[in-house]
Amino acid sequence: MSFFANSLTATVFGLVSYNNKVALSVVADTSVVPNPQSLVDEFEGEIMNLYQLTRGKFRKPELDPKRVVVDAAVVGIAALVLLLVLILVFKIII
């Protein structure tokens, strides 16, 4: 999986963490960055350094069922508020 945001810069980085894996994507204008692979290599080296420094010090957080319910309720309320705002805006416009 990779993604790139629209950008007017010469270099764009995409970093995705999913399923205990990290994917780095780089798009670069070679007239500005003659060797984009060197950016990837340096970034990969730094990620490996961070991994070595933190190895075994962090664990995946456990899922708290109460927190899931609260989060779902907050998202549901926010969706309803957004829907009401859209209804009001479109009624005013129409």
BELQUIJO-V662487 format. One record per pair of residues at least 12 apart in sequence whose C-alpha atoms are under 10 Angstrom apart, sorted by the first residue. I is the first residue (numbers start at 1). GAP is how many residues later the second one is. D is the distance in Angstrom with one decimal. If there is no record, write none. Layout:
BEGIN
I:GAP:D ; I:GAP:D
END
This chain:
BEGIN
1:13:9.9 ; 1:14:9.7 ; 1:15:7.7 ; 1:16:9.6 ; 1:17:9.1 ; 1:21:9.8 ; 1:22:7.4 ; 1:23:9.4 ; 1:24:9.2 ; 2:12:6.7 ; 2:13:7.7 ; 2:14:7.1 ; 2:21:7.2 ; 2:22:7.6 ; 2:23:6.3 ; 2:24:9.4 ; 3:12:8.0 ; 3:13:8.2 ; 3:20:9.9 ; 3:21:9.4 ; 3:22:7.4 ; 3:23:9.5 ; 4:21:7.9 ; 4:22:8.4 ; 4:23:8.1 ; 9:19:8.7 ; 9:20:8.7 ; 9:23:9.9 ; 10:17:8.1 ; 10:18:5.6 ; 10:19:5.1 ; 10:20:8.3 ; 10:21:8.7 ; 10:22:6.5 ; 10:23:7.6 ; 11:15:7.1 ; 11:16:5.7 ; 11:17:4.3 ; 11:18:6.5 ; 11:19:9.2 ; 11:21:8.5 ; 11:22:7.8 ; 11:25:8.7 ; 11:28:9.9 ; 12:13:8.2 ; 12:14:5.7 ; 12:15:5.2 ; 12:16:6.4 ; 12:17:9.3 ; 13:12:5.8 ; 13:13:4.7 ; 13:14:6.7 ; 13:15:8.7 ; 13:26:9.9 ; 13:27:9.5 ; 14:12:6.3 ; 14:13:8.6 ; 20:40:9.9 ; 22:25:9.5 ; 24:16:7.7 ; 24:19:8.7 ; 24:20:8.5 ; 25:15:8.2 ; 26:13:8.3 ; 26:14:7.2
END
